[in-house]
Amino acid sequence: MRGFSRLIIFYSLCSFKLFSQDYNLISNNVNTFISEHNHQLWIASTSQGYNQFNGIETNHYILNDSISGLDGTYVQSLLLSDSKGQLWTTTYERLCFLDEKYNRFDCRSIIVGKDTFAIGYHLFHLDKQDKIWMRAEDQILLFNAEINEVDQVIGKTQANSFAWNNDTLIGAPWMNEKGFEIWINQDDEWEVQRQVLVNCPTFKDIQVIKALWVNNELWLLTQLGLVLYDFNSPCNSKTYKSLSLDVEAYNCFHQNDSFIFLGTNLNEILVFDLRQLEFINPIRTKWNDVDHIFSSVTNDLIYSDYKYGVSVIPNAFIDSEYELINDLNFDWIKIIRKQESFYLLNAQKELYRFHEKKLSRISKNVNDFDFMGDDLLIGMGKYDFFAIDLSSDSRSKITHSWTQGQSLRTGDDAIFLKADNSLYIYYPKGNLSFKEVVSEKHKKKIQAIGTPHISDLPYAYDGRNLWFVRNGIEVNHEVENYITDLVYDPNSAQLFVGTNTNLVSLHFNDQKNKIEENEIAKGEEYNSLVLYRNELFFSTKSRVGRYNINKDEYRLARLSYEQTRPTFHIGGDSIYVASNILASYSIEEFFKESRGDLKLNYFKVNNENLELNKIQEINLSHDENLISWSASIDYWAYANLASIEYQLLPDQEEWATVENHSEVQLPKLLPNNYTLNLRGVYSTANVSDVKSIGINISPAWQDTLLAKIFFIGLTGLFFYGLYRNRIRKLTAQNKIQEEIRQLEKSALQAQMNPHFIFNCLNSIQSFIMDNDKENAMDYLGRFAQLIRSNLNASVESYISLFEEIRILENYLKLEQLRLDGRFSFAITCDSGIDEQDVSIPPMLIQPFVENAVIHGMAGITENGLIKVNFSRIENRLLVSIEDNGNPKEQDARPATHKSLGVNITKQRLEHINRRDMDQVGVTIDHRSQGTLVSLSIEL
């Protein structure tokens, strides 16, 4: 770590924070024993257990629960790592190690011979041979972890705190006794000196709180202050005391690089400079007591108050050459260094100078400023435009014609100013006077002016449009996003453009006579573009970054400024960053690459965890397709600035980005062979190596080729069966239809039998012979009409009820005339029936009417009656045929005399009902006086 030359008291530390990690401790009480292992931060809440912080989430190992395995009443030691990376600690009653396979502690008691050590366990050192140095009860032990036995009992001790250095061990009684212990190893035998220094007049009442080895020198924290112990002349040991503190003020101390930090109970951490051997300005703390101090890998100071918890002092307050905090707590928006002074503009539009630790205001109402040369400061406000000669501190107004000023840039020989959204150029005439020139190009449309190059000034207008001069030719170019800043690099002939969502470069390809656009980075708003030594520096919402033009290397700084956008200045090998502090860093340290391991935290299939050591290529069934996983860059200090990228081939070729330590659920995957690629994006934006996982999801059996062949064959058999069944049905239906046609033909023949025709012709002949021309013509006309109607009906599947009634009327009239009026007839139809709209199969009713005439009227000489009635119930037509003949006459006739038409009709009905599911129903009721035939026909 690069040292710093001075520290400044921090009055507003509580209001400032460089990062937002929340440790989420088990308890805020007595947090101590802070350490770092495998990029994780460990903090002991001594009465509750351990907190393992990965930078985003905290994993708790709670004392005496069945999950963590941590056994005992109090945590008594920090975690120490052996050469294999295994972590060791102690509770008050046990020696414990962390079993990484099961992620739980394994705790044990120490046994020497027949004696078991019950209490007072405290681990303080792990040597190169992985021997554990510890105290148990009142003994110092050397424990061999390989064989799980005690190698050596060093001896009894009165100390509670120890500092180990090769063959010398220091025991500090922690104010239990005066003086301290020195254990010295000689030929594997340890000798102890107790109450050291108590015989010295200066140190006779000394109480040693803790001991610390720094470069083989022993430092003691006592109630007198810091003591540098002199082994050759103990009584001449040197004491260093901060004059501002009482004798009871010291709580703890910690060494980092060239400084010792001392915790006090006066809202301060004292800082002792080991090079100068003197106390320098202290650091103001959040709480009154500082009971424990730890410096992290990022050089942040983590300290705790045993009542309130843990807080952090970021290294921006420590590891820098210049630091500034003031009562106004400014958010600085621009910084320029000239000679030994800094000029800073804050968000309240006040311009300050910081020189020799003093901050003085130069001007108010300043929108922007810049320098021409080393001594001429150019500033502008909303309405004001001025120049300050720093060599004489003289200020003069610059004459201008614009109404409202916005921003400015200076070149070697001109000032470029954006005002009224137009470009104004000022050329010096001498004696702080300037000539104003107004550009007519894109007036009222300019939004940002770039860095001048010779006489050319690139600028942006209308949001996304650029204007610049290339080889004497004006060029206009449009980018995709809103432009925030731009700068031209003559060495690479590239124009760098910052937008609200990305950073791009425009390269001028003279051979192709075109502009080639390249995206350098995205996902941020890029501002304050500065070229320095073939590198492009810029700021984002919370970070400072750089882009190496020659190496095409993009990197962000390791620090994040969450409360305000940082502004910066580059000079020499340093970068000066102003947020609400002013700090100086080595450029290389500021952008030093952050690392960490890309770690797969878990991988779940159908919500069940797989063993991580087996996850390289996994084979799953079709229903094991609900996959979730979590990966991380395990570097706790930068975890909130890192992210994870992944792609799922062949479905997703683009890299998707998720937060560090977050869970990703893949969509339910279809059977296929997939490759899941993972890579980590570090806080500095560089990426890790790619980790690949093969995921092979086999199809369900029914989706395999064999199953498809089987199902195709089964489907073919099924459809062949349907086809054969259909053929059989069609054959049967065709047979029925043919039988129906034959029966209809037979019905027609039955109606038109020769006996009926012979009778009709005899009747006509009789009328003619009797010279009854009128009846003869009427009879002949009706007979012709009946013949025609029957022929027409014989070719139709259905006829209207109206046609059926006409046929019946003609037939009954002919029979009535032939039988000399021995019977009368009546055909009636209910009023609710539309005769034209109702259709029925032809020649169904006539055979029953004929039977009523031939058989019902047999033996009747007069007053015979045949009634035919049509009615309707819902979707059925009801037909009744009733005669008043003598049923005995019908029964007495031989079977050969029964109506052929009725028999044929009954066969027709059987076929019709077989085809159309009981379409027609027939009942015949022989009564004492006549016969009733009832037909029910489905409409």
Buried (B, 14 or more C-beta within 10 A) or exposed (E): BEEBEEBBEBEBBEEBBBBEBEBEBBEBBBBBBBBBBBBBBBBBBBEBBBBBBBBBBBBBBBBEEEEBBBBBBBBBBBBBBBEEEBBBBBBBBBBBBBEEEEEBBBBEEBEBEEEEBEBBBBBBBBEEEBBBBBBBBEBBBBBBBEEEEBEBBBBEBBBBBBBBBEEBBBBBBBEEBBBBBBBEEEEEEBEBEBBBBBEBEEBEEBBBBBBBBEEEEBBBBBBBBBBBBEEEEBEEBEBBBBEEBEEEBBBBBBBBBBBBBBBBBBBBBBBBBBEEEEBBEBBBBBBEBBBBBBBBEBBBBBBBBBEBBBBBBBBBBBBBBBBBBBEBBBBBBBBBBBEEBBBBBBEEBBBBBBEEEEBEEBBEBBBBBBBBEEEBBBBBBEEBBBBBEBEEEEBEEBEBEBEEBBBBBBBEEBBBBBBBBBBBBBEBEEEBEBEBEEBEEBEEBBBBBBBBBEEBBBBBBEBBBBBBBBEEEEBEBEBEBBBBBBBBBEEBEBBBBBBEBBBBBBEBEEEEEEBEBEEBBEEBBBBBBBBEEEBBBBBBBBBBBBBBBEEEEBBBBBBBBBBBBBBBBBEEEBBBBBBBBBBBBBBEBBBBEBBBEBBBBEBBBEEEEBEEEEBEEBEBEBEBBBBBBBBBBBBBBBBBBBBBBBBBEEEBEEEEEBBBBEEBEBEEBEBEEBBBBBBBBBBBBBBBEEBBBEBEBBBEEEEEEEEEEEEEEEEEEEEEEEEEEEEEEEEEEEEBEEBBEBBBEBBBBBBBBEEBEEBBEEBBEBBBEEEEEEBBEBBBEBBEBBBEBBEEBBEBEEBBBBBBBBBBBBBBBBBBBBBEEBBEBEBEBEEEBEBEEBBBBBBBBBBBBBBBBBBBBBBBEEEBBBBBBBBBEEEBBBBBBBBBBBBEBBEEEEEEEBBBBBBBBEBBBBBBBBEEEEBBBBEEEEEEEBBBBBBBBBB
